[in-house]
Amino acid sequence: MIDGFVALYIFMLAAFTGYEIIARVPVILHTPLMSGSNFVHGIVLVGAMVALGHADGPLDIAIGFIAVVLAAGNAVGGYVVTERMLEMFKSSRPGGANGEKG
Amino acid sequence: MHADVLTRWLPEAIRACYLIAALLFILGLKRMSSPRTARGGVVWAGVGMLLAVLATLLLPGMHHLGLIVLGIAVAGGLAWWSGKRVAMTDMPQMVALYNGMGGGAAAAIGVFELVGAARVAAMGGVDAMAPAALVLAVLGVLIGAVSFSGSLIAFAKLQGWMDRRFVFPGQQVFNVLILLLAVVLGGVLIFAPPAMAVIAGFLLAALAFGLLMTLPIGGADMPVVISLYNALTGLAVAFEGFVLQNEAMIIAGTVVGAAGTLLTQLMAKAMNRSLGNVLFGSFGAAAGEAQ
């Protein structure tokens, strides 16, 4: 059981961590990084699996299944798209910026 | 004896997997923020994701494992296929789509928990959920649902399905009223025993607000808006992670929430715009460039 204050400490430290790792990102990486962080919150899949895994009755199963389907789309799609964007950064030098603007 | 050792250590081993996953996410994002290491970063995060998902399948007391695997296989397969074949220039809307799905998933988890609490309340039970968990579940649904419908509109606009900006008189007031309705219904869920009808109304109001908030924003500003919804989804995931007592979701969600907020500001700055101008610019006199 995560106590309320422990959760607040986790929130605080994780928020600083998130802020710090992005602080010096070059403009060329804005879109790939957005895509990368989009993949990372695909971890919601774990929660969706837990929900469906503890579903009790048709309504529960339906909501849990929707959660799993949406979350799996987030995780898998997020990974594929991020990997494709970052393929352009092949060498040790910044490559093309095709994925930069929509 | 052997089974006893397994039941005692398996939950701890799974939590250790979540810890390693959280570490890999942070290191992966760190690598993704530098051009030299960016490419490997996504692989690090991917390994963390795989580890967390496989560990979750081993959680004791899980039912419907077949349905879980089926859902992941079908949705994951479709996402894989769509992500591989999309043109490089269409990437931003795919990010919007997948991000919206994540927000929707977080909202669905919150609704799942609230429906469970409503069932307990209907049977005369009290304290179906701890107060902090209840508040965060409601907040997670609100934020996740706004991110879901908002991201879908962003996707539709960038895909070219919605060329016109959608503006009508009194729109801003109307939007605020819808948001207020969602907040009031959320408050009712927190302070009164949760009821199914209130949950449904709350979810619909939150979805409507995300829709209405995104409709007036022009296509050129969409990358900034998608980044904002990305941060919001992260926050919603973190809140629902607290409800489920899942450390990996709390840490990954919060990291993305904070990183995404900063990234949104950086992107707006790179366009010489303020975030407020992007979100509400179409209402003012200096309406920005339409697509």
Interface residues (C-beta under 8 A of the other chain):
Chain A: M1 I2 G4 A7 I10 F11 A14 A15 F16 T17 G18 Y19 I21 I22 A23 R24 V25 P26 V27 I28 L29 H30 T31 P32 L33 M34 S35 G36 S37 N38 F39 V40 H41 G42 I43 V44 L45 V46 G47 A48 M49 V50 A51 L52 G53 H54 A55 L59 D60 I61 I63 G64 F65 I66 A67 V68 V69 L70 A71 A72 G73 N74 A75 V76 G77 G78 Y79 V80 V81 T82 E83 R84 M85 L86 E87 F89 K90 S92 R93 P94 G95 N98 G99 K101 G102
Chain B: Y18 A21 F25 I26 G28 L29 K30 M32 S33 S34 P35 R36 A38 R39 G41 V42 V43 A45 G46 M49 A52 V53 T56 L57 L59 G61 M62 H63 H64 L65 L67 I68 G71 I72 V74 A75 G76 G77 L78 A79 W80 S82 G83 K84 V86 M88 T89 D90 M91 P92 Q93 M94 V95 L97 Y98 N99 M101 G102 G104 A105 A106 A108 I109 V111 F112 E113 V115 G116 A132 L158 G219 M222 P223 I226 S227 N230 T233 G234 V237 A238 E240 G241 F242 L244 Q245 N246 E247 A248 M249 I250 I251 A252 G253 T254 V255 V256 G257 A258 A259 G260 T261 L262 L263 L266 M267 A270
